[in-house]
Amino acid sequence: MSRLARENVAYRPFEERDFDAVAGLYQTLWCAGLDERVAARAGQLAAATYLSASSLGLVGCVGEDVLGVVLARDGFGRRAPRWEGRRKELLAEAEGLGLARELVSALAIDRSEFSLAADYSRRGGRFSQAQMTLLAVSPEAHGLGMGSGLFDRMSSLIARAGAPSFFLTTDDECDWGYYEHRGLSRISSHEVVADADGNVIRVYLYGRDLT
């Protein structure tokens, strides 16, 4: 990408109006191959779930288009009631449409990662003071440096909130090598069930000191 294109990237705090864009990002990146109705609702449910577990949010934009997002929580136990309510509404709607089983399968990896993150936080691990809950960038933004821009800005926000370190979860469907390149250390590796068919995938916890 040209230098001019990189200069067109802007970053700002997440706003409620960005929800559909974040849901669309998740759908594009992690719901390929699903039935269209299931994929759209999986994106919405995932977005509401990650937002409900986060207290900090930034988006990366080119013009009016949101092409990237990073979410984090800066203290265990802090949640966003607005998005927890939306998550429950989406689950109820899915049950009413007979899509609950498909959504449970579609988000199996996410549930496993949330469970591992909660367990690590409860145990008070070395990096457990904060968590980067989601980092997602549209393929349209590749080459713009948006992923690094979001990651660095959120790392700074977490540090300013007073956390000396943070951790995150990732898996074999993501570029976990990127986090090693950015200086994170692997904390642990876990094999989890990925879908209703019993397929398995490896999930990883990574941590980074901010001091």
C-alpha positions in Angstrom: 0.0 0.0 0.0 1.1 3.5 -0.6 2.2 5.9 2.1 -0.9 8.0 1.2 -3.2 5.0 1.9 -1.6 4.4 5.3 -2.2 8.1 6.1 -5.9 7.6 5.4 -6.2 5.2 8.4 -7.7 6.8 11.5 -8.3 5.4 14.9 -11.0 6.3 17.4 -12.9 4.9 20.4 -15.5 2.2 19.7 -19.0 3.6 19.5 -22.3 1.8 19.8 -23.0 2.6 16.1 -20.0 0.4 15.2 -21.7 -2.8 16.4 -22.8 -4.0 12.9 -19.4 -3.3 11.5 -17.7 -5.4 14.2 -20.2 -8.2 13.7 -19.5 -8.1 10.0 -15.8 -8.3 10.6 -16.2 -11.4 12.8 -18.5 -12.9 10.2 -16.0 -12.3 7.4 -13.0 -13.6 9.2 -14.4 -16.6 11.1 -17.8 -17.7 9.7 -16.8 -18.7 6.2 -18.7 -21.8 5.0 -21.6 -21.4 7.4 -25.2 -21.0 6.3 -25.8 -17.3 5.6 -28.4 -16.9 8.3 -26.2 -18.7 10.9 -23.1 -16.7 9.8 -24.8 -13.4 10.2 -26.2 -14.2 13.6 -22.9 -15.8 14.7 -21.2 -12.5 13.9 -23.7 -10.5 15.9 -23.6 -12.9 18.9 -19.8 -13.0 18.9 -19.6 -9.2 18.7 -22.0 -8.8 21.6 -20.2 -11.4 23.7 -16.8 -9.9 23.2 -18.1 -6.4 23.9 -19.9 -7.6 27.1 -16.5 -8.9 28.4 -14.6 -5.7 27.5 -14.2 -2.2 29.0 -12.0 -0.7 26.3 -12.5 -0.5 22.6 -10.9 1.1 19.5 -11.7 0.9 15.8 -9.6 1.5 12.8 -11.3 3.3 9.9 -10.6 4.3 6.3 -13.0 7.1 5.6 -16.4 6.1 7.2 -15.6 2.4 6.9 -14.7 0.5 10.1 -12.1 -2.1 8.9 -10.6 -3.1 12.3 -11.4 -3.4 16.0 -9.5 -4.2 19.2 -11.3 -4.8 22.5 -9.9 -5.2 26.0 -10.8 -5.3 29.7 -8.6 -3.4 32.2 -9.7 -5.3 35.3 -11.1 -8.7 36.0 -14.8 -8.7 36.6 -15.5 -5.5 34.8 -18.3 -6.0 32.2 -20.5 -3.9 29.9 -24.2 -4.5 30.9 -25.5 -3.0 27.7 -23.8 -5.6 25.6 -24.6 -8.5 28.0 -28.3 -7.6 27.5 -27.8 -7.6 23.7 -26.1 -11.0 23.9 -29.1 -12.5 25.8 -31.5 -11.0 23.3 -29.6 -12.5 20.4 -29.6 -15.9 22.1 -33.3 -15.7 22.7 -33.9 -14.8 19.0 -31.8 -17.7 17.8 -33.7 -20.1 20.0 -37.0 -18.8 18.6 -35.7 -19.3 15.0 -34.3 -22.8 15.8 -30.7 -21.7 15.2 -29.4 -22.1 18.7 -27.6 -25.4 18.1 -25.9 -24.1 15.0 -24.7 -21.0 16.9 -23.4 -23.1 19.7 -21.3 -25.1 17.3 -20.2 -22.0 15.3 -18.9 -20.3 18.5 -17.4 -23.4 20.2 -13.8 -22.2 20.0 -14.8 -18.8 21.4 -16.5 -20.4 24.3 -13.4 -22.5 25.0 -11.2 -19.4 24.9 -13.4 -17.5 27.2 -13.4 -20.4 29.7 -9.6 -20.6 29.6 -9.3 -16.8 30.0 -11.6 -16.8 33.0 -9.7 -19.6 34.6 -6.4 -17.9 34.1 -7.7 -14.7 35.5 -9.1 -16.4 38.6 -5.8 -18.1 39.2 -4.1 -14.8 39.2 -1.5 -15.6 36.6 1.5 -13.4 36.0 -0.2 -11.5 33.1 -3.8 -11.6 34.4 -4.2 -7.9 35.3 -5.8 -7.2 31.9 -6.9 -9.0 28.8 -6.9 -8.0 25.1 -10.2 -9.8 24.2 -10.4 -9.3 20.5 -8.3 -8.1 17.6 -9.8 -8.3 14.1 -8.8 -6.6 10.9 -10.6 -6.8 7.5 -8.7 -8.4 4.6 -9.4 -5.0 2.9 -7.0 -3.3 5.3 -4.1 -5.7 4.9 -0.9 -3.7 4.2 -2.2 -0.6 5.9 -0.6 -1.4 9.3 -4.0 -1.3 10.9 -3.5 -4.4 13.0 -0.3 -3.1 14.5 -1.8 0.4 15.0 -4.8 -1.1 16.9 -2.5 -3.4 19.0 -0.1 -0.7 20.0 -2.8 1.8 20.8 -4.7 -0.6 23.0 -1.5 -1.7 24.7 -0.9 1.9 25.7 -4.5 2.3 26.9 -4.2 -0.8 29.1 -0.9 0.5 30.5 -2.5 3.9 31.2 -5.3 2.2 33.0 -2.7 0.9 35.5 -2.2 -2.7 34.4 1.4 -3.8 34.4 0.7 -6.6 31.9 -2.0 -8.2 29.8 -2.8 -11.6 28.2 -4.9 -12.8 25.3 -6.1 -16.0 23.8 -5.7 -17.1 20.2 -5.8 -20.4 18.2 -4.7 -22.2 15.1 -7.3 -20.3 13.0 -5.4 -17.1 13.7 -1.9 -15.9 13.1 -0.5 -16.6 16.6 3.0 -16.1 15.3 2.2 -12.4 15.0 1.9 -12.1 18.8 5.3 -13.7 19.2 6.7 -11.2 16.8 5.2 -8.5 18.9 7.0 -9.7 22.0 4.3 -11.7 23.7 5.3 -14.9 25.5 3.3 -18.2 25.2 1.8 -19.0 28.6 0.1 -22.3 27.7 -1.4 -24.5 24.9 -4.6 -26.4 25.1 -6.5 -28.8 22.8 -10.2 -28.0 22.7 -13.3 -29.3 20.7 -13.9 -27.0 17.8 -17.3 -27.9 16.6 -20.3 -30.3 17.0 -18.5 -33.0 15.0 -15.8 -33.3 17.6 -13.0 -31.8 15.6 -10.2 -30.4 17.8 -8.0 -27.3 17.6 -5.2 -25.8 19.7 -5.9 -22.7 21.7 -3.0 -20.6 23.2 -2.6 -18.1 25.9 0.0 -15.3 25.4 1.1 -12.6 27.8 3.1 -9.4 27.7 4.7 -7.1 30.3 4.0 -3.4 29.9 6.4 -2.1 32.5 
